[in-house]
Amino acid sequence: MIKYKGQKLLVFDAFQNIPKSISVLASLLTGFGIEIKDFPKCLHPREDFHKISKKYPIFAVSDGVTLELDKKGNYPKNSGAGKVAKIFCEMIIKEAEKKYGDFTVPDLKKIFSEVNLKVAKYNQSSGRTKGKLNYLDFDLFSATGSYVVIKNKIIYWASICDSSVVHFKKDGSIGFKSPDCWKLLRENLPKHWMKIPESERKKIIRKTYRNGVDRNGKLIGYGVITGEKEAERYLQFGKFEVEDGDLVIILTDGFENYIKMESFVKLFLYWPKDIKSKFKKITKQKSIEDPNNFGRERTIIAIKI
C-alpha cells in the first residue's frame, strides 16, 4: 500500500521482458520450421519504462517503438526509443507534481506538450530529422505512453497510441477504456493496401500516417511521441470518477491480451497476499503457451482504490 496525503492506494507495478525459456523455445521451434512472429526484433534492449511519483498519486508507463533491424540484422545496443520512453515517464511525473495542487483536465495536454518538445530536441540532437530518415532502421525515436493523476476519487487520464488506461469497477465490469488508437488508420488506408510490398507499407505508415494530418488539417492515422507538433493532436485525455474497490490499470500493449482474461483482472480486484507470486505464475505460463500474444516486453501499473 502507498499512502499519499489523504489517500491510501494499493499499487502493483511490474516490467517483464522476454523470459529465457521463450528464447530456448524459439530456437527449438525454428528447427521444426515454426517461427515466432518477428522474434529477432523482440530481442532488443529494454524499451518499456514506467515511473511512480513518491509525492502524489501520479503514474506513467511508456513503450519505445522498436525500429527495424539494419541490413546486417543488427539492432542498436542502446535504444533511442527506450530513451524516449524514459523521458516521457520522468517528465510526466516531474511536471504533474508541479501542477498537482490545482490540477485540471487541460493540464494533461499542457504537460504532454512539454514532454513532446523535449523528445523533439532529443531526436534533433541524434541527427534524426525528416530529411535524413529512411523510415526503417533510421527513423525518429518514438514511444507510446499513458499516465494518470488521481485526486479525490477523480482519475485524470491521458494516452497516446496503444499504451492504455483501463478502469474496472469492483464487480469486474469495464467502466472506461482509453479509445482505440488504430481506428483512424484503418479507415484511411487505401483499398489496395495489402497488395503493396511489406517494406513499402512500413515506410508509408511512418511517413504518411504516423502523426498524420491531411491537407485540410484532418487527422488520418495514429499518434506516437516523436517530438512532432502533430503528435499533440493525437493525445486522448479526460477524466472519470471511481469508487472504493475499483481498479485502474495503466499498461503498455504487451499486457493488452492479459486484461481480457477474467482470472488476471480478478487477481487485482481481490488483491491476495501472494499477489506477486500468482502474477508471476500467470504471466510465465501464458508467455510460454502463446508467446506471440502474451510473451512480449510489457509493463503494468495496477491501482486499487
N, C-alpha and C positions, 0 to 999 in steps of 0.2 A: 504493500500500500504506500502511496505517496501522499503526504499531507501538504497541501498548499494552504495559504491563508484563507480560512473559511470554507475550504473544500477538501474532502477526502476522496481519493480515487484509487481503484485497483488498476495498476498499469503493468502490462506484459509487453516486452519488446524482444524481437529476435531477428537476426540476419542469418540466412543459411545459403551456403554455396553448394556446388555440386559435390556430393559425397564421393569418396574414393571408390566405393562399391559400384557406382554408376560408371566410372571411368573403366573399371575392370569389365563390367557388363558390356559396355560399348565395344571393347576390344574383342570379346568373345562373339558378340552378335555379328560384328563385321566379318569374322571368319566364316559365318554361315550366310553371308550376303544380305544381312539385315542391318539397316543403318538407322541410328538415332538422328532425327532431323537436325541439321545444322550443328552437329555435335562439336566439330572443331572450333566454331565460333563461341561455344559455351565455355571453353577453357581459357577465358581471358582473365586479366586481373580483376579484382573486385571493382564493380561499378555501381552497386547499390550503396546507399548511405542513409542514415537516419539520426535524428537528434531529439532529445527531450530537454525542455527547459527545467532548470533547478529552482527558478524563481516563481514561475506561474505555469498553469496547465496549458502549455503550448507544445505541439508535437509536429514533427515533419519527417517525411520519407521522400526519397528520390531514387530514380533508376537511370543511370547513364546509358545513353543509346549506343549500343555496340556498333562499331564501324565494320566494314568488310575487311577480310584478310587481304594483305597485299599480294602481288603477283607470285611471290615465293611461298605464300601460305602462312605468313607470319602475322603476328599481332603485337602492337607495342607493349613492352613490359610495364610501362607506366601509362595508365589510361587517362586521356584527357577528358573523356566522358565521365569517368569516375570523379575527376576533379570538379566538373560542373555540378555533379550530384552533391558533392561535399559543400561547394559554395552555396548552393541552394539551401540546404538544411541549416547550415551555420548562420547564414544571413537572415533567414526567415525567423529563427529563434531570437537573434540579436535585435532585429528591428521590431518584431512583435512585442518583445519585452518592453521596449521604449514606449510603445503606444498602448500597452495593456490597460492602464487606468481608465482611459476614455475610448476603448476600442469600439469601432463600429464597422459595419459591412464594407464601406468604401475603403477602409484601411487594408483590407485583404488585397485589393488590386494595387494600392499605392506601394505596399511592401514588395509585391511581386515585381513591379516596375523597377524598383531599386535593385533587386536581385538580377533581373534580366540585363540591366545596364552593366553590372559587374561581369556577367558572363560575356557580354559583347566585348568588353575590354580584354578579357582572358583569351578569347578567340583571336582578336587582333594581335595580341602580344605573341600568339603562337603562329602567326603568319597565315591564319585561316580566314581569308577574305574571299568574297564571291568570285572575283576574277581568277583565283588560283585553285578553286575547288574542282575535283573530278566527281564528287558526289558518291564516291565508293569508299576507298580506303583513305582518301584525303578529303575530308568533309568538315563541316562545322562540328565542334564538340557540342553535344547537346544532352538533355536529360528530360525525363518526365518528372512530375512531382506533385505532392499533395500535402496539405497541412491543416491543422485545426487549432483554434483558440477556444478554450472553454471558460465561460464566465456566467455564473449564476444560472446553471442549467440551460444555458444557450450555447449551442455549438456554432461557431463561425468557421466555415469551411471553404477551402479552395482546392482546385485540382486542374492539372493540365495533362492531357493525353491519358494513358492508361494506368497511372498511379491514382488510386481511388480512395474515396471516403464512403463508408457504409454505416448506417445506423440500424441496429437490430433492436426491436422492442423486447421487453423482458419475456414476452411469450414466444419469442423466436421469429416473429414476422419482421419483414423489412419495412422500416419506417422511412428510409431515404437511402438512395444510392446516387453517387455523382453520375452525371449523364454520359451516355455512350459517346466516346470521343471520335469514333470512326464513321459515324452516320453521314456527315457531310461528304467525306471522301468517297464512300460507296455511291452516293447519289451523283457525284460529279465525274467519276471515271468514265471514259469513253466505252461504248458498247463492245468494241473490238479489243479491249484491254488485254485479255489473256492471250491474244494472238501475237502480241509484242514480245520479243525475246526478254527473258528474265532480267538480264543485266541492264537493258534499256529501261525496263519498268522501274527498277530500283533508282536509276538516275532521275527519271521523270517524277517519281514520287517525291524525291527530296528537293528537286529543283523547282517544281511547279506547285506541288500540293502541300509541302511542309510549310506551315505558317502562310499558306497560300491565300491570296486575295486577287480577285479578277479586276478587269479594267474599270468596272463600275463600283469597286470597293466592297464587293460581296465576298464573304468567306467561302472557300471552295474545297478545303482539305482538312488538315488536322494540325494541332499545335504542339510544339515542344519548346523547351527552354534553350534557345540558341543565342540570345542577345539581339535578335532581330526585333524591331519595334512591333511588327505584326503579331508576334507571339502573345503580346499582351491582350489582343482581341480574342484569343482562343482560351484565355483563362476562364474557367467556370467557377463561380463562387456564390456564397449566400449564407443563410443561417437556418437552423431548425432548433426546436426545443426537445429536451429529453427529460425523463423521469428516473427516479431511483430504480435500480435494477436493469436499466437499459445498457446497451453495449455499443460503443463506437469503435470501429476498426479503420485504420488507415494502412494502406498496403501498396506494394509495387505489384506489377502484373503476375509475378511468379506465384503469388498466393491467390490469384483470381479464382482458380478452379477449386481451391480448398474451401472458400467461403460458400460454395454451392453445396458442400457436404453438411448435412444436419448435425452429424456427430462432432464435426470440427467446431461449428458455431456453439453448440451446447457446452463444449469444453469451457468456453469463456463465459457463457451465461451462468453456469453452475460454479465455476472457478474453484475446483477441488484443491486440496493442499498439495497434491502431487501434480499440479498442472504442467510444470516444466517437463517432467518425465513422460507424461501422457502426450504432450505436444510433440516431443522428440520421437516418440514411438509412432504416432500417426504419420508425421511428415517423412520419416525414414521409410516406412512401409510403402506409402504411396509413391514416393520418388523412385523407388526400385521397381514397383509394379508397373508404373506408367511414367517413365522419365520425360517423355515428350510433353505431357500435360502437368506433371507435378514435380519434375526434377530440376527445374531451372533455378538460377540465383533469385533470391526472394527476401523481402523484408516486410515485417508486420509490426504494428503497434496496436494493441487492444486495450481499450479503456472501459472499465466497468464503472458506471455511475453509482 
